[in-house]
Amino acid sequence: MSSPKEKYNLTYFWLKEDVCYKVTFKEVEAEVQQQVVAALVKEKAIDLKK
């Protein structure tokens, strides 16, 4: 959460394959936010075991 002194920000959360993802935007246009989140949701997770 932002403090009262910070400018407006928006956070997106989503769950994929038992992993919770989060991305927060500060002062980014809504259309750009939606494009970025849509691209991130489509990406495959990194295999950290390799």
mmCIF file of the N, C-alpha and C atoms, coordinates in Angstrom:
data_MODEL
# 
_entry.id   MODEL 
# 
loop_
_atom_site.group_PDB 
_atom_site.id 
_atom_site.type_symbol 
_atom_site.label_atom_id 
_atom_site.label_alt_id 
_atom_site.label_comp_id 
_atom_site.label_asym_id 
_atom_site.label_entity_id 
_atom_site.label_seq_id 
_atom_site.pdbx_PDB_ins_code 
_atom_site.Cartn_x 
_atom_site.Cartn_y 
_atom_site.Cartn_z 
_atom_site.occupancy 
_atom_site.B_iso_or_equiv 
_atom_site.pdbx_formal_charge 
_atom_site.auth_seq_id 
_atom_site.auth_comp_id 
_atom_site.auth_asym_id 
_atom_site.auth_atom_id 
_atom_site.pdbx_PDB_model_num 
ATOM 1   N N  . MET A 1 1  ? 0.842  -1.180  0.000   1.00 0.00 ? 1  MET A N  1 
ATOM 2   C CA . MET A 1 1  ? 0.000  0.000   0.000   1.00 0.00 ? 1  MET A CA 1 
ATOM 3   C C  . MET A 1 1  ? 0.885  1.240   0.000   1.00 0.00 ? 1  MET A C  1 
ATOM 4   N N  . SER A 1 2  ? 0.361  2.271   -0.587  1.00 0.00 ? 2  SER A N  1 
ATOM 5   C CA . SER A 1 2  ? 1.120  3.515   -0.645  1.00 0.00 ? 2  SER A CA 1 
ATOM 6   C C  . SER A 1 2  ? 0.778  4.401   0.536   1.00 0.00 ? 2  SER A C  1 
ATOM 7   N N  . SER A 1 3  ? 1.704  5.280   0.859   1.00 0.00 ? 3  SER A N  1 
ATOM 8   C CA . SER A 1 3  ? 1.457  6.236   1.932   1.00 0.00 ? 3  SER A CA 1 
ATOM 9   C C  . SER A 1 3  ? 0.630  7.392   1.372   1.00 0.00 ? 3  SER A C  1 
ATOM 10  N N  . PRO A 1 4  ? 0.009  8.184   2.225   1.00 0.00 ? 4  PRO A N  1 
ATOM 11  C CA . PRO A 1 4  ? -0.779 9.322   1.749   1.00 0.00 ? 4  PRO A CA 1 
ATOM 12  C C  . PRO A 1 4  ? 0.045  10.335  0.949   1.00 0.00 ? 4  PRO A C  1 
ATOM 13  N N  . LYS A 1 5  ? 1.364  10.346  1.151   1.00 0.00 ? 5  LYS A N  1 
ATOM 14  C CA . LYS A 1 5  ? 2.220  11.302  0.453   1.00 0.00 ? 5  LYS A CA 1 
ATOM 15  C C  . LYS A 1 5  ? 2.593  10.833  -0.950  1.00 0.00 ? 5  LYS A C  1 
ATOM 16  N N  . GLU A 1 6  ? 2.491  9.525   -1.203  1.00 0.00 ? 6  GLU A N  1 
ATOM 17  C CA . GLU A 1 6  ? 2.848  9.004   -2.515  1.00 0.00 ? 6  GLU A CA 1 
ATOM 18  C C  . GLU A 1 6  ? 1.728  9.259   -3.510  1.00 0.00 ? 6  GLU A C  1 
ATOM 19  N N  . LYS A 1 7  ? 2.128  9.391   -4.758  1.00 0.00 ? 7  LYS A N  1 
ATOM 20  C CA . LYS A 1 7  ? 1.136  9.545   -5.804  1.00 0.00 ? 7  LYS A CA 1 
ATOM 21  C C  . LYS A 1 7  ? 0.446  8.212   -6.030  1.00 0.00 ? 7  LYS A C  1 
ATOM 22  N N  . TYR A 1 8  ? -0.660 8.267   -6.721  1.00 0.00 ? 8  TYR A N  1 
ATOM 23  C CA . TYR A 1 8  ? -1.478 7.089   -6.985  1.00 0.00 ? 8  TYR A CA 1 
ATOM 24  C C  . TYR A 1 8  ? -0.671 5.983   -7.657  1.00 0.00 ? 8  TYR A C  1 
ATOM 25  N N  . ASN A 1 9  ? -0.833 4.773   -7.167  1.00 0.00 ? 9  ASN A N  1 
ATOM 26  C CA . ASN A 1 9  ? -0.233 3.633   -7.845  1.00 0.00 ? 9  ASN A CA 1 
ATOM 27  C C  . ASN A 1 9  ? -1.259 2.505   -7.901  1.00 0.00 ? 9  ASN A C  1 
ATOM 28  N N  . LEU A 1 10 ? -1.040 1.567   -8.788  1.00 0.00 ? 10 LEU A N  1 
ATOM 29  C CA . LEU A 1 10 ? -1.976 0.472   -8.989  1.00 0.00 ? 10 LEU A CA 1 
ATOM 30  C C  . LEU A 1 10 ? -1.205 -0.835  -8.990  1.00 0.00 ? 10 LEU A C  1 
ATOM 31  N N  . THR A 1 11 ? -1.714 -1.829  -8.254  1.00 0.00 ? 11 THR A N  1 
ATOM 32  C CA . THR A 1 11 ? -1.059 -3.119  -8.151  1.00 0.00 ? 11 THR A CA 1 
ATOM 33  C C  . THR A 1 11 ? -1.975 -4.201  -8.700  1.00 0.00 ? 11 THR A C  1 
ATOM 34  N N  . TYR A 1 12 ? -1.400 -5.080  -9.503  1.00 0.00 ? 12 TYR A N  1 
ATOM 35  C CA . TYR A 1 12 ? -2.115 -6.231  -10.048 1.00 0.00 ? 12 TYR A CA 1 
ATOM 36  C C  . TYR A 1 12 ? -1.542 -7.494  -9.423  1.00 0.00 ? 12 TYR A C  1 
ATOM 37  N N  . PHE A 1 13 ? -2.424 -8.429  -9.070  1.00 0.00 ? 13 PHE A N  1 
ATOM 38  C CA . PHE A 1 13 ? -2.037 -9.740  -8.565  1.00 0.00 ? 13 PHE A CA 1 
ATOM 39  C C  . PHE A 1 13 ? -2.694 -10.793 -9.442  1.00 0.00 ? 13 PHE A C  1 
ATOM 40  N N  . TRP A 1 14 ? -1.999 -11.910 -9.657  1.00 0.00 ? 14 TRP A N  1 
ATOM 41  C CA . TRP A 1 14 ? -2.638 -13.050 -10.308 1.00 0.00 ? 14 TRP A CA 1 
ATOM 42  C C  . TRP A 1 14 ? -1.956 -14.320 -9.837  1.00 0.00 ? 14 TRP A C  1 
ATOM 43  N N  . LEU A 1 15 ? -2.711 -15.401 -9.898  1.00 0.00 ? 15 LEU A N  1 
ATOM 44  C CA . LEU A 1 15 ? -2.231 -16.705 -9.466  1.00 0.00 ? 15 LEU A CA 1 
ATOM 45  C C  . LEU A 1 15 ? -2.125 -17.607 -10.682 1.00 0.00 ? 15 LEU A C  1 
ATOM 46  N N  . LYS A 1 16 ? -0.966 -18.250 -10.830 1.00 0.00 ? 16 LYS A N  1 
ATOM 47  C CA . LYS A 1 16 ? -0.736 -19.146 -11.964 1.00 0.00 ? 16 LYS A CA 1 
ATOM 48  C C  . LYS A 1 16 ? 0.116  -20.304 -11.474 1.00 0.00 ? 16 LYS A C  1 
ATOM 49  N N  . GLU A 1 17 ? -0.404 -21.517 -11.619 1.00 0.00 ? 17 GLU A N  1 
ATOM 50  C CA . GLU A 1 17 ? 0.318  -22.716 -11.207 1.00 0.00 ? 17 GLU A CA 1 
ATOM 51  C C  . GLU A 1 17 ? 0.837  -22.612 -9.771  1.00 0.00 ? 17 GLU A C  1 
ATOM 52  N N  . ASP A 1 18 ? -0.034 -22.219 -8.864  1.00 0.00 ? 18 ASP A N  1 
ATOM 53  C CA . ASP A 1 18 ? 0.263  -22.122 -7.432  1.00 0.00 ? 18 ASP A CA 1 
ATOM 54  C C  . ASP A 1 18 ? 1.327  -21.077 -7.081  1.00 0.00 ? 18 ASP A C  1 
ATOM 55  N N  . VAL A 1 19 ? 1.578  -20.129 -7.960  1.00 0.00 ? 19 VAL A N  1 
ATOM 56  C CA . VAL A 1 19 ? 2.501  -19.025 -7.686  1.00 0.00 ? 19 VAL A CA 1 
ATOM 57  C C  . VAL A 1 19 ? 1.714  -17.719 -7.800  1.00 0.00 ? 19 VAL A C  1 
ATOM 58  N N  . CYS A 1 20 ? 1.866  -16.868 -6.800  1.00 0.00 ? 20 CYS A N  1 
ATOM 59  C CA . CYS A 1 20 ? 1.197  -15.568 -6.813  1.00 0.00 ? 20 CYS A CA 1 
ATOM 60  C C  . CYS A 1 20 ? 2.165  -14.526 -7.371  1.00 0.00 ? 20 CYS A C  1 
ATOM 61  N N  . TYR A 1 21 ? 1.712  -13.809 -8.379  1.00 0.00 ? 21 TYR A N  1 
ATOM 62  C CA . TYR A 1 21 ? 2.522  -12.775 -9.016  1.00 0.00 ? 21 TYR A CA 1 
ATOM 63  C C  . TYR A 1 21 ? 1.962  -11.402 -8.667  1.00 0.00 ? 21 TYR A C  1 
ATOM 64  N N  . LYS A 1 22 ? 2.843  -10.408 -8.649  1.00 0.00 ? 22 LYS A N  1 
ATOM 65  C CA . LYS A 1 22 ? 2.435  -9.049  -8.322  1.00 0.00 ? 22 LYS A CA 1 
ATOM 66  C C  . LYS A 1 22 ? 3.248  -8.078  -9.166  1.00 0.00 ? 22 LYS A C  1 
ATOM 67  N N  . VAL A 1 23 ? 2.582  -7.069  -9.694  1.00 0.00 ? 23 VAL A N  1 
ATOM 68  C CA . VAL A 1 23 ? 3.280  -5.983  -10.380 1.00 0.00 ? 23 VAL A CA 1 
ATOM 69  C C  . VAL A 1 23 ? 2.604  -4.675  -9.963  1.00 0.00 ? 23 VAL A C  1 
ATOM 70  N N  . THR A 1 24 ? 3.414  -3.675  -9.670  1.00 0.00 ? 24 THR A N  1 
ATOM 71  C CA . THR A 1 24 ? 2.900  -2.379  -9.228  1.00 0.00 ? 24 THR A CA 1 
ATOM 72  C C  . THR A 1 24 ? 3.365  -1.295  -10.183 1.00 0.00 ? 24 THR A C  1 
ATOM 73  N N  . PHE A 1 25 ? 2.439  -0.423  -10.542 1.00 0.00 ? 25 PHE A N  1 
ATOM 74  C CA . PHE A 1 25 ? 2.733  0.698   -11.428 1.00 0.00 ? 25 PHE A CA 1 
ATOM 75  C C  . PHE A 1 25 ? 2.539  2.004   -10.682 1.00 0.00 ? 25 PHE A C  1 
ATOM 76  N N  . LYS A 1 26 ? 3.439  2.925   -10.950 1.00 0.00 ? 26 LYS A N  1 
ATOM 77  C CA . LYS A 1 26 ? 3.316  4.284   -10.414 1.00 0.00 ? 26 LYS A CA 1 
ATOM 78  C C  . LYS A 1 26 ? 3.309  5.235   -11.587 1.00 0.00 ? 26 LYS A C  1 
ATOM 79  N N  . GLU A 1 27 ? 2.249  6.001   -11.708 1.00 0.00 ? 27 GLU A N  1 
ATOM 80  C CA . GLU A 1 27 ? 2.122  7.036   -12.733 1.00 0.00 ? 27 GLU A CA 1 
ATOM 81  C C  . GLU A 1 27 ? 2.308  6.496   -14.154 1.00 0.00 ? 27 GLU A C  1 
ATOM 82  N N  . VAL A 1 28 ? 1.687  5.364   -14.453 1.00 0.00 ? 28 VAL A N  1 
ATOM 83  C CA . VAL A 1 28 ? 1.730  4.789   -15.792 1.00 0.00 ? 28 VAL A CA 1 
ATOM 84  C C  . VAL A 1 28 ? 0.302  4.757   -16.311 1.00 0.00 ? 28 VAL A C  1 
ATOM 85  N N  . GLU A 1 29 ? 0.118  5.117   -17.568 1.00 0.00 ? 29 GLU A N  1 
ATOM 86  C CA . GLU A 1 29 ? -1.215 5.147   -18.155 1.00 0.00 ? 29 GLU A CA 1 
ATOM 87  C C  . GLU A 1 29 ? -1.879 3.779   -18.083 1.00 0.00 ? 29 GLU A C  1 
ATOM 88  N N  . ALA A 1 30 ? -3.194 3.760   -17.894 1.00 0.00 ? 30 ALA A N  1 
ATOM 89  C CA . ALA A 1 30 ? -3.947 2.517   -17.736 1.00 0.00 ? 30 ALA A CA 1 
ATOM 90  C C  . ALA A 1 30 ? -3.768 1.582   -18.927 1.00 0.00 ? 30 ALA A C  1 
ATOM 91  N N  . GLU A 1 31 ? -3.746 2.111   -20.130 1.00 0.00 ? 31 GLU A N  1 
ATOM 92  C CA . GLU A 1 31 ? -3.605 1.268   -21.317 1.00 0.00 ? 31 GLU A CA 1 
ATOM 93  C C  . GLU A 1 31 ? -2.253 0.547   -21.324 1.00 0.00 ? 31 GLU A C  1 
ATOM 94  N N  . VAL A 1 32 ? -1.216 1.259   -20.937 1.00 0.00 ? 32 VAL A N  1 
ATOM 95  C CA . VAL A 1 32 ? 0.126  0.668   -20.870 1.00 0.00 ? 32 VAL A CA 1 
ATOM 96  C C  . VAL A 1 32 ? 0.162  -0.400  -19.778 1.00 0.00 ? 32 VAL A C  1 
ATOM 97  N N  . GLN A 1 33 ? -0.435 -0.131  -18.643 1.00 0.00 ? 33 GLN A N  1 
ATOM 98  C CA . GLN A 1 33 ? -0.495 -1.106  -17.556 1.00 0.00 ? 33 GLN A CA 1 
ATOM 99  C C  . GLN A 1 33 ? -1.135 -2.400  -18.038 1.00 0.00 ? 33 GLN A C  1 
ATOM 100 N N  . GLN A 1 34 ? -2.260 -2.281  -18.698 1.00 0.00 ? 34 GLN A N  1 
ATOM 101 C CA . GLN A 1 34 ? -2.983 -3.464  -19.173 1.00 0.00 ? 34 GLN A CA 1 
ATOM 102 C C  . GLN A 1 34 ? -2.160 -4.248  -20.180 1.00 0.00 ? 34 GLN A C  1 
ATOM 103 N N  . GLN A 1 35 ? -1.440 -3.574  -21.047 1.00 0.00 ? 35 GLN A N  1 
ATOM 104 C CA . GLN A 1 35 ? -0.604 -4.254  -22.032 1.00 0.00 ? 35 GLN A CA 1 
ATOM 105 C C  . GLN A 1 35 ? 0.538  -5.013  -21.355 1.00 0.00 ? 35 GLN A C  1 
ATOM 106 N N  . VAL A 1 36 ? 1.154  -4.390  -20.374 1.00 0.00 ? 36 VAL A N  1 
ATOM 107 C CA . VAL A 1 36 ? 2.270  -5.021  -19.670 1.00 0.00 ? 36 VAL A CA 1 
ATOM 108 C C  . VAL A 1 36 ? 1.782  -6.239  -18.884 1.00 0.00 ? 36 VAL A C  1 
ATOM 109 N N  . VAL A 1 37 ? 0.687  -6.078  -18.155 1.00 0.00 ? 37 VAL A N  1 
ATOM 110 C CA . VAL A 1 37 ? 0.161  -7.190  -17.366 1.00 0.00 ? 37 VAL A CA 1 
ATOM 111 C C  . VAL A 1 37 ? -0.264 -8.340  -18.279 1.00 0.00 ? 37 VAL A C  1 
ATOM 112 N N  . ALA A 1 38 ? -0.906 -8.045  -19.389 1.00 0.00 ? 38 ALA A N  1 
ATOM 113 C CA . ALA A 1 38 ? -1.317 -9.090  -20.338 1.00 0.00 ? 38 ALA A CA 1 
ATOM 114 C C  . ALA A 1 38 ? -0.096 -9.853  -20.845 1.00 0.00 ? 38 ALA A C  1 
ATOM 115 N N  . ALA A 1 39 ? 0.988  -9.160  -21.134 1.00 0.00 ? 39 ALA A N  1 
ATOM 116 C CA . ALA A 1 39 ? 2.216  -9.816  -21.603 1.00 0.00 ? 39 ALA A CA 1 
ATOM 117 C C  . ALA A 1 39 ? 2.836  -10.666 -20.496 1.00 0.00 ? 39 ALA A C  1 
ATOM 118 N N  . LEU A 1 40 ? 2.849  -10.163 -19.272 1.00 0.00 ? 40 LEU A N  1 
ATOM 119 C CA . LEU A 1 40 ? 3.425  -10.923 -18.163 1.00 0.00 ? 40 LEU A CA 1 
ATOM 120 C C  . LEU A 1 40 ? 2.630  -12.186 -17.866 1.00 0.00 ? 40 LEU A C  1 
ATOM 121 N N  . VAL A 1 41 ? 1.318  -12.094 -17.914 1.00 0.00 ? 41 VAL A N  1 
ATOM 122 C CA . VAL A 1 41 ? 0.464  -13.246 -17.630 1.00 0.00 ? 41 VAL A CA 1 
ATOM 123 C C  . VAL A 1 41 ? 0.717  -14.359 -18.643 1.00 0.00 ? 41 VAL A C  1 
ATOM 124 N N  . LYS A 1 42 ? 1.023  -14.000 -19.878 1.00 0.00 ? 42 LYS A N  1 
ATOM 125 C CA . LYS A 1 42 ? 1.250  -14.989 -20.939 1.00 0.00 ? 42 LYS A CA 1 
ATOM 126 C C  . LYS A 1 42 ? 2.625  -15.664 -20.840 1.00 0.00 ? 42 LYS A C  1 
ATOM 127 N N  . GLU A 1 43 ? 3.578  -15.043 -20.156 1.00 0.00 ? 43 GLU A N  1 
ATOM 128 C CA . GLU A 1 43 ? 4.936  -15.573 -20.070 1.00 0.00 ? 43 GLU A CA 1 
ATOM 129 C C  . GLU A 1 43 ? 4.991  -16.853 -19.250 1.00 0.00 ? 43 GLU A C  1 
ATOM 130 N N  . LYS A 1 44 ? 5.914  -17.717 -19.599 1.00 0.00 ? 44 LYS A N  1 
ATOM 131 C CA . LYS A 1 44 ? 6.140  -18.933 -18.828 1.00 0.00 ? 44 LYS A CA 1 
ATOM 132 C C  . LYS A 1 44 ? 7.035  -18.605 -17.634 1.00 0.00 ? 44 LYS A C  1 
ATOM 133 N N  . ALA A 1 45 ? 6.827  -19.344 -16.563 1.00 0.00 ? 45 ALA A N  1 
ATOM 134 C CA . ALA A 1 45 ? 7.640  -19.144 -15.358 1.00 0.00 ? 45 ALA A CA 1 
ATOM 135 C C  . ALA A 1 45 ? 9.059  -19.635 -15.610 1.00 0.00 ? 45 ALA A C  1 
ATOM 136 N N  . ILE A 1 46 ? 10.009 -19.052 -14.910 1.00 0.00 ? 46 ILE A N  1 
ATOM 137 C CA . ILE A 1 46 ? 11.399 -19.466 -14.985 1.00 0.00 ? 46 ILE A CA 1 
ATOM 138 C C  . ILE A 1 46 ? 11.582 -20.705 -14.122 1.00 0.00 ? 46 ILE A C  1 
ATOM 139 N N  . ASP A 1 47 ? 12.299 -21.679 -14.636 1.00 0.00 ? 47 ASP A N  1 
ATOM 140 C CA . ASP A 1 47 ? 12.595 -22.887 -13.869 1.00 0.00 ? 47 ASP A CA 1 
ATOM 141 C C  . ASP A 1 47 ? 13.842 -22.626 -13.038 1.00 0.00 ? 47 ASP A C  1 
ATOM 142 N N  . LEU A 1 48 ? 13.651 -22.386 -11.756 1.00 0.00 ? 48 LEU A N  1 
ATOM 143 C CA . LEU A 1 48 ? 14.765 -22.050 -10.860 1.00 0.00 ? 48 LEU A CA 1 
ATOM 144 C C  . LEU A 1 48 ? 15.608 -23.264 -10.498 1.00 0.00 ? 48 LEU A C  1 
ATOM 145 N N  . LYS A 1 49 ? 15.127 -24.455 -10.810 1.00 0.00 ? 49 LYS A N  1 
ATOM 146 C CA . LYS A 1 49 ? 15.872 -25.680 -10.474 1.00 0.00 ? 49 LYS A CA 1 
ATOM 147 C C  . LYS A 1 49 ? 16.989 -25.968 -11.466 1.00 0.00 ? 49 LYS A C  1 
ATOM 148 N N  . LYS A 1 50 ? 17.012 -25.292 -12.597 1.00 0.00 ? 50 LYS A N  1 
ATOM 149 C CA . LYS A 1 50 ? 18.047 -25.522 -13.611 1.00 0.00 ? 50 LYS A CA 1 
ATOM 150 C C  . LYS A 1 50 ? 19.315 -24.774 -13.283 1.00 0.00 ? 50 LYS A C  1 
# 
